[in-house]
Structures are given as structure tokens and as C-alpha cells.
Amino acid sequence: MADVTKTAIVTAAGRGIGAACARKLAAQGWKVVLMSPSKSCQDLARELGGWAHSGSVMEPSDLAAIVQLALDKTGRIDGVVANTGHGPGGMKNPGGPIVGPDAQGRLLDIEDADWHVGLDMYLLYVIRLLRLVTPVMERQGGGAIVSISSVNALEPRPRFPMSIMRMALHGFTKLYSDRYGRAGIRINNVLPGFVENLPVPDEAIQLIPMKRKIKLSDVAGTVAFLLSDEAGGITGLNVPVDGGFLRGVR
């Protein structure tokens, strides 16, 4: 296996965390196969010597297309970075507090249709993708998966209500790691905190023990490690990359 060039699929790779992960993996010698709704993933793939499919994680046909693209181009899938965008719900008062009973969120105003979109965007796309990828990894004798979650899943807050869907993702990760660990397939979740590519109010910075935003490179480095052979004994875990924020709010 040491002389085999590994292949990783990265979804929502047009910008932000997904693009940072793709760059990090390519720098470490991985072949990358990228997907995002915009054409920016095509430009990034050309830059990194990889391949891309413009599509959405919400569309099963696009998930099938990115898996087939990886197999057509490299014949294997060794790693998956399951990343997605931001779902509906969200903040009613962006200027309000981040934590505490006065934090504003829609919650009961969120319509059923939006909850279903959140379910597709944060949980079902991972399950659909792994239905396609798992048989490939089983034939190869193993693989590694990292899903991008959020610290808000472990500390639910009204301003980020759809994060409760990520809690379901964490439960699925436990079940998947139990079932497929024997096949040499590992799965973990990375939980970013307040990342630099999104607006971060000063109040939030003060709640972070490290007193700074989380760099995209912080997240990408953690993802790359969890996909690597050096993390070969790590599976079924939620790994916060938050500068100590979770500890700070407990």
C-alpha cells in the first residue's frame, strides 16, 4: 500500500473548508476528486492535478457521478471528506448573543420543509455517499472517512438550530464505525468552531480560550491526519477544532 497513490473524494470543495482540505491532501500526495455546485471546484481540481464534477450533495445522481469519476480516473477511493454547505433555519437576530437564553433563533418558526432540507443536507447525503463508497473500500481492504460537522452539534444553540441534524450524523458515525471497522474502514467527524472564512463577532472570539478564529488550515490539517495511516487506530470519534470553545461554554 505504501507505493500506491491514494485517492480522496472531497464534497463542497469549491471554497472554504472543502477547498482547504483538498489543497492539504493534494500537497501530501493524494489524488483529489472534487465536487461543488459551482464551477470553482473545476478550477481547483485543475490547479491540484485532480478531477471535479459540478454538482450538489443533495442530488443522489451527483453523488453517484463523483464516485464513478474517482473510479474511472484512479480505480480506487481511499478517503472521503464529506462536507456540505449551510442549511435553512439560522439566525433571526444576527447581532444578538451567541450563547445563553437570549440568543435568538427561529426554532418553532422553522417549517417542516426546511427541517427535511436540513436532514438531507447534514445527514442523508453522508449515508447516500457511503452506500456507494463502502463496497469500494471493502474490496480494497480499507479506507477512511471524515465528515465535517460543527461544535454547535455538541452544544446546541438557538442561533444554529439545524446543527441538531449533525447530532444524528454523530450517532450514525458510531454505528458505522462499529459495523465497518472489521473491514478496515475508519470514520470520524471533525467539528470546526468559528472559522475564519465566516463572519465572527467579537463576542464569540471572547468565548474562545485561544482568543482567535479557527484557521482553515487548522481544520484541513486535522482532516488530513484523520485520513492518514498515522491515525490508523482512530475511529468513531468527534474531534473538535475550536480553540477550546466547547470547554469555554461548559
Contacts in CASP RR format, 6 or more apart in sequence:
PFRMAT RR
TARGET T0000
AUTHOR 0000-0000-0000
METHOD contacts of the structure
MODEL  1
MADVTKTAIVTAAGRGIGAACARKLAAQGWKVVLMSPSKSCQDLARELGG
WAHSGSVMEPSDLAAIVQLALDKTGRIDGVVANTGHGPGGMKNPGGPIVG
PDAQGRLLDIEDADWHVGLDMYLLYVIRLLRLVTPVMERQGGGAIVSISS
VNALEPRPRFPMSIMRMALHGFTKLYSDRYGRAGIRINNVLPGFVENLPV
PDEAIQLIPMKRKIKLSDVAGTVAFLLSDEAGGITGLNVPVDGGFLRGVR
4 76 0 8 1.000
5 29 0 8 1.000
5 30 0 8 1.000
5 31 0 8 1.000
5 74 0 8 1.000
6 29 0 8 1.000
6 30 0 8 1.000
6 31 0 8 1.000
6 76 0 8 1.000
6 78 0 8 1.000
6 79 0 8 1.000
7 30 0 8 1.000
7 31 0 8 1.000
7 32 0 8 1.000
7 33 0 8 1.000
7 70 0 8 1.000
7 73 0 8 1.000
7 74 0 8 1.000
7 75 0 8 1.000
7 76 0 8 1.000
7 77 0 8 1.000
7 78 0 8 1.000
7 79 0 8 1.000
8 25 0 8 1.000
8 30 0 8 1.000
8 31 0 8 1.000
8 32 0 8 1.000
8 33 0 8 1.000
8 77 0 8 1.000
8 78 0 8 1.000
8 79 0 8 1.000
8 80 0 8 1.000
8 81 0 8 1.000
8 227 0 8 1.000
9 32 0 8 1.000
9 33 0 8 1.000
9 34 0 8 1.000
9 35 0 8 1.000
9 66 0 8 1.000
9 67 0 8 1.000
9 70 0 8 1.000
9 77 0 8 1.000
9 79 0 8 1.000
9 80 0 8 1.000
9 81 0 8 1.000
9 129 0 8 1.000
9 133 0 8 1.000
10 18 0 8 1.000
10 21 0 8 1.000
10 22 0 8 1.000
10 25 0 8 1.000
10 32 0 8 1.000
10 33 0 8 1.000
10 34 0 8 1.000
10 35 0 8 1.000
10 80 0 8 1.000
10 81 0 8 1.000
10 83 0 8 1.000
11 18 0 8 1.000
11 34 0 8 1.000
11 35 0 8 1.000
11 36 0 8 1.000
11 57 0 8 1.000
11 66 0 8 1.000
11 81 0 8 1.000
11 82 0 8 1.000
11 83 0 8 1.000
11 84 0 8 1.000
11 125 0 8 1.000
11 129 0 8 1.000
12 18 0 8 1.000
12 35 0 8 1.000
12 36 0 8 1.000
12 57 0 8 1.000
12 83 0 8 1.000
12 84 0 8 1.000
12 85 0 8 1.000
12 148 0 8 1.000
13 19 0 8 1.000
13 21 0 8 1.000
13 22 0 8 1.000
13 32 0 8 1.000
13 34 0 8 1.000
13 35 0 8 1.000
13 36 0 8 1.000
13 41 0 8 1.000
13 44 0 8 1.000
13 52 0 8 1.000
13 81 0 8 1.000
13 83 0 8 1.000
14 34 0 8 1.000
14 36 0 8 1.000
14 38 0 8 1.000
14 40 0 8 1.000
14 41 0 8 1.000
14 44 0 8 1.000
15 36 0 8 1.000
15 38 0 8 1.000
15 40 0 8 1.000
15 197 0 8 1.000
16 195 0 8 1.000
16 197 0 8 1.000
16 216 0 8 1.000
17 83 0 8 1.000
17 148 0 8 1.000
17 192 0 8 1.000
17 195 0 8 1.000
17 197 0 8 1.000
17 216 0 8 1.000
17 219 0 8 1.000
17 220 0 8 1.000
18 81 0 8 1.000
18 83 0 8 1.000
18 148 0 8 1.000
18 220 0 8 1.000
19 40 0 8 1.000
19 41 0 8 1.000
19 44 0 8 1.000
20 216 0 8 1.000
20 217 0 8 1.000
20 219 0 8 1.000
20 220 0 8 1.000
21 81 0 8 1.000
21 83 0 8 1.000
21 219 0 8 1.000
21 220 0 8 1.000
21 223 0 8 1.000
21 224 0 8 1.000
22 32 0 8 1.000
22 34 0 8 1.000
22 44 0 8 1.000
22 45 0 8 1.000
22 48 0 8 1.000
22 81 0 8 1.000
23 44 0 8 1.000
23 48 0 8 1.000
23 220 0 8 1.000
24 217 0 8 1.000
24 220 0 8 1.000
24 221 0 8 1.000
24 223 0 8 1.000
24 224 0 8 1.000
25 32 0 8 1.000
25 81 0 8 1.000
25 223 0 8 1.000
25 224 0 8 1.000
25 227 0 8 1.000
26 32 0 8 1.000
26 48 0 8 1.000
26 49 0 8 1.000
26 50 0 8 1.000
28 224 0 8 1.000
28 228 0 8 1.000
30 78 0 8 1.000
31 49 0 8 1.000
31 50 0 8 1.000
31 73 0 8 1.000
31 74 0 8 1.000
32 45 0 8 1.000
32 48 0 8 1.000
32 49 0 8 1.000
32 50 0 8 1.000
32 51 0 8 1.000
33 45 0 8 1.000
33 50 0 8 1.000
33 51 0 8 1.000
33 52 0 8 1.000
33 53 0 8 1.000
33 66 0 8 1.000
33 69 0 8 1.000
33 70 0 8 1.000
33 73 0 8 1.000
33 74 0 8 1.000
34 41 0 8 1.000
34 44 0 8 1.000
34 45 0 8 1.000
34 50 0 8 1.000
34 51 0 8 1.000
34 52 0 8 1.000
34 53 0 8 1.000
35 41 0 8 1.000
35 52 0 8 1.000
35 53 0 8 1.000
35 54 0 8 1.000
35 55 0 8 1.000
35 57 0 8 1.000
35 62 0 8 1.000
35 66 0 8 1.000
36 52 0 8 1.000
36 54 0 8 1.000
36 55 0 8 1.000
37 54 0 8 1.000
37 55 0 8 1.000
37 56 0 8 1.000
38 54 0 8 1.000
39 54 0 8 1.000
41 52 0 8 1.000
41 53 0 8 1.000
41 54 0 8 1.000
42 52 0 8 1.000
42 54 0 8 1.000
44 52 0 8 1.000
45 51 0 8 1.000
45 52 0 8 1.000
46 52 0 8 1.000
50 73 0 8 1.000
51 69 0 8 1.000
51 70 0 8 1.000
51 73 0 8 1.000
53 62 0 8 1.000
53 65 0 8 1.000
53 66 0 8 1.000
53 69 0 8 1.000
55 62 0 8 1.000
55 65 0 8 1.000
55 66 0 8 1.000
56 62 0 8 1.000
57 63 0 8 1.000
57 82 0 8 1.000
57 84 0 8 1.000
57 85 0 8 1.000
57 121 0 8 1.000
57 125 0 8 1.000
57 129 0 8 1.000
58 117 0 8 1.000
58 120 0 8 1.000
58 121 0 8 1.000
58 125 0 8 1.000
60 128 0 8 1.000
63 125 0 8 1.000
63 128 0 8 1.000
63 129 0 8 1.000
63 132 0 8 1.000
64 132 0 8 1.000
67 77 0 8 1.000
67 129 0 8 1.000
67 132 0 8 1.000
67 133 0 8 1.000
67 136 0 8 1.000
70 76 0 8 1.000
70 77 0 8 1.000
71 77 0 8 1.000
71 136 0 8 1.000
76 136 0 8 1.000
76 140 0 8 1.000
77 133 0 8 1.000
77 136 0 8 1.000
77 137 0 8 1.000
77 140 0 8 1.000
77 143 0 8 1.000
78 137 0 8 1.000
78 140 0 8 1.000
78 142 0 8 1.000
78 143 0 8 1.000
78 144 0 8 1.000
78 227 0 8 1.000
79 137 0 8 1.000
79 143 0 8 1.000
79 144 0 8 1.000
79 145 0 8 1.000
79 146 0 8 1.000
79 227 0 8 1.000
80 129 0 8 1.000
80 130 0 8 1.000
80 133 0 8 1.000
80 144 0 8 1.000
80 145 0 8 1.000
80 146 0 8 1.000
81 146 0 8 1.000
81 148 0 8 1.000
81 223 0 8 1.000
81 227 0 8 1.000
82 125 0 8 1.000
82 126 0 8 1.000
82 129 0 8 1.000
82 145 0 8 1.000
82 146 0 8 1.000
82 147 0 8 1.000
82 148 0 8 1.000
83 147 0 8 1.000
83 148 0 8 1.000
84 121 0 8 1.000
84 122 0 8 1.000
84 125 0 8 1.000
84 148 0 8 1.000
85 121 0 8 1.000
86 162 0 8 1.000
87 114 0 8 1.000
87 117 0 8 1.000
87 118 0 8 1.000
87 121 0 8 1.000
87 122 0 8 1.000
87 162 0 8 1.000
88 110 0 8 1.000
88 114 0 8 1.000
88 117 0 8 1.000
88 118 0 8 1.000
88 162 0 8 1.000
89 105 0 8 1.000
89 106 0 8 1.000
89 110 0 8 1.000
89 114 0 8 1.000
89 161 0 8 1.000
89 162 0 8 1.000
90 105 0 8 1.000
90 106 0 8 1.000
90 159 0 8 1.000
90 160 0 8 1.000
90 161 0 8 1.000
90 162 0 8 1.000
91 104 0 8 1.000
91 105 0 8 1.000
91 106 0 8 1.000
91 159 0 8 1.000
91 160 0 8 1.000
92 104 0 8 1.000
92 105 0 8 1.000
92 106 0 8 1.000
92 109 0 8 1.000
93 104 0 8 1.000
93 105 0 8 1.000
95 201 0 8 1.000
96 102 0 8 1.000
96 103 0 8 1.000
96 104 0 8 1.000
96 159 0 8 1.000
97 103 0 8 1.000
97 203 0 8 1.000
98 157 0 8 1.000
98 159 0 8 1.000
98 201 0 8 1.000
98 203 0 8 1.000
98 204 0 8 1.000
98 207 0 8 1.000
99 155 0 8 1.000
99 157 0 8 1.000
99 207 0 8 1.000
99 249 0 8 1.000
100 157 0 8 1.000
103 157 0 8 1.000
103 158 0 8 1.000
103 159 0 8 1.000
104 158 0 8 1.000
104 159 0 8 1.000
105 158 0 8 1.000
105 159 0 8 1.000
105 161 0 8 1.000
106 161 0 8 1.000
107 158 0 8 1.000
107 161 0 8 1.000
110 161 0 8 1.000
118 162 0 8 1.000
118 165 0 8 1.000
119 165 0 8 1.000
119 168 0 8 1.000
121 162 0 8 1.000
121 165 0 8 1.000
122 162 0 8 1.000
122 165 0 8 1.000
122 166 0 8 1.000
122 168 0 8 1.000
122 169 0 8 1.000
123 165 0 8 1.000
123 166 0 8 1.000
123 168 0 8 1.000
123 169 0 8 1.000
123 172 0 8 1.000
126 147 0 8 1.000
126 169 0 8 1.000
126 172 0 8 1.000
127 172 0 8 1.000
130 145 0 8 1.000
130 176 0 8 1.000
133 145 0 8 1.000
134 180 0 8 1.000
134 185 0 8 1.000
137 143 0 8 1.000
137 180 0 8 1.000
137 183 0 8 1.000
137 184 0 8 1.000
137 185 0 8 1.000
138 180 0 8 1.000
138 183 0 8 1.000
138 185 0 8 1.000
141 183 0 8 1.000
141 184 0 8 1.000
142 183 0 8 1.000
142 184 0 8 1.000
142 185 0 8 1.000
143 184 0 8 1.000
143 185 0 8 1.000
143 186 0 8 1.000
144 185 0 8 1.000
144 186 0 8 1.000
144 187 0 8 1.000
144 226 0 8 1.000
144 227 0 8 1.000
144 228 0 8 1.000
144 231 0 8 1.000
144 232 0 8 1.000
145 176 0 8 1.000
145 185 0 8 1.000
145 186 0 8 1.000
145 187 0 8 1.000
145 188 0 8 1.000
146 187 0 8 1.000
146 188 0 8 1.000
146 189 0 8 1.000
146 190 0 8 1.000
146 223 0 8 1.000
146 226 0 8 1.000
146 227 0 8 1.000
147 169 0 8 1.000
147 173 0 8 1.000
147 187 0 8 1.000
147 188 0 8 1.000
147 189 0 8 1.000
147 190 0 8 1.000
148 189 0 8 1.000
148 190 0 8 1.000
148 192 0 8 1.000
148 219 0 8 1.000
148 223 0 8 1.000
149 166 0 8 1.000
149 169 0 8 1.000
149 170 0 8 1.000
149 189 0 8 1.000
149 190 0 8 1.000
149 191 0 8 1.000
149 238 0 8 1.000
150 160 0 8 1.000
150 163 0 8 1.000
150 166 0 8 1.000
150 191 0 8 1.000
150 192 0 8 1.000
150 193 0 8 1.000
151 191 0 8 1.000
151 192 0 8 1.000
151 193 0 8 1.000
151 240 0 8 1.000
151 242 0 8 1.000
151 245 0 8 1.000
151 246 0 8 1.000
152 160 0 8 1.000
152 163 0 8 1.000
152 166 0 8 1.000
153 163 0 8 1.000
153 164 0 8 1.000
153 166 0 8 1.000
153 167 0 8 1.000
153 169 0 8 1.000
153 170 0 8 1.000
153 191 0 8 1.000
153 238 0 8 1.000
154 167 0 8 1.000
154 191 0 8 1.000
154 238 0 8 1.000
154 240 0 8 1.000
154 246 0 8 1.000
155 246 0 8 1.000
155 249 0 8 1.000
155 250 0 8 1.000
156 163 0 8 1.000
156 164 0 8 1.000
156 167 0 8 1.000
157 163 0 8 1.000
169 189 0 8 1.000
170 189 0 8 1.000
170 238 0 8 1.000
173 187 0 8 1.000
173 188 0 8 1.000
173 189 0 8 1.000
173 236 0 8 1.000
173 238 0 8 1.000
174 236 0 8 1.000
176 187 0 8 1.000
176 236 0 8 1.000
177 186 0 8 1.000
177 187 0 8 1.000
177 235 0 8 1.000
177 236 0 8 1.000
180 187 0 8 1.000
181 235 0 8 1.000
186 226 0 8 1.000
186 231 0 8 1.000
186 232 0 8 1.000
186 233 0 8 1.000
186 234 0 8 1.000
186 235 0 8 1.000
186 236 0 8 1.000
187 235 0 8 1.000
187 236 0 8 1.000
188 226 0 8 1.000
188 231 0 8 1.000
188 234 0 8 1.000
188 235 0 8 1.000
188 236 0 8 1.000
188 237 0 8 1.000
188 238 0 8 1.000
188 239 0 8 1.000
189 236 0 8 1.000
189 237 0 8 1.000
189 238 0 8 1.000
189 239 0 8 1.000
190 219 0 8 1.000
190 222 0 8 1.000
190 223 0 8 1.000
190 226 0 8 1.000
190 239 0 8 1.000
190 241 0 8 1.000
191 238 0 8 1.000
191 239 0 8 1.000
191 240 0 8 1.000
191 241 0 8 1.000
191 242 0 8 1.000
192 214 0 8 1.000
192 219 0 8 1.000
192 241 0 8 1.000
192 242 0 8 1.000
193 214 0 8 1.000
193 240 0 8 1.000
193 241 0 8 1.000
193 242 0 8 1.000
193 243 0 8 1.000
193 245 0 8 1.000
194 200 0 8 1.000
194 204 0 8 1.000
194 205 0 8 1.000
194 208 0 8 1.000
194 213 0 8 1.000
194 214 0 8 1.000
194 242 0 8 1.000
194 245 0 8 1.000
195 213 0 8 1.000
195 214 0 8 1.000
195 215 0 8 1.000
195 216 0 8 1.000
195 219 0 8 1.000
196 213 0 8 1.000
196 214 0 8 1.000
196 215 0 8 1.000
196 216 0 8 1.000
197 216 0 8 1.000
200 213 0 8 1.000
205 211 0 8 1.000
205 212 0 8 1.000
205 213 0 8 1.000
207 245 0 8 1.000
207 248 0 8 1.000
207 249 0 8 1.000
208 242 0 8 1.000
208 243 0 8 1.000
208 244 0 8 1.000
208 245 0 8 1.000
208 248 0 8 1.000
209 243 0 8 1.000
209 244 0 8 1.000
209 245 0 8 1.000
209 247 0 8 1.000
209 248 0 8 1.000
210 243 0 8 1.000
210 244 0 8 1.000
212 243 0 8 1.000
214 241 0 8 1.000
214 242 0 8 1.000
214 243 0 8 1.000
218 241 0 8 1.000
219 241 0 8 1.000
222 239 0 8 1.000
222 241 0 8 1.000
225 231 0 8 1.000
226 234 0 8 1.000
226 239 0 8 1.000
240 246 0 8 1.000
END
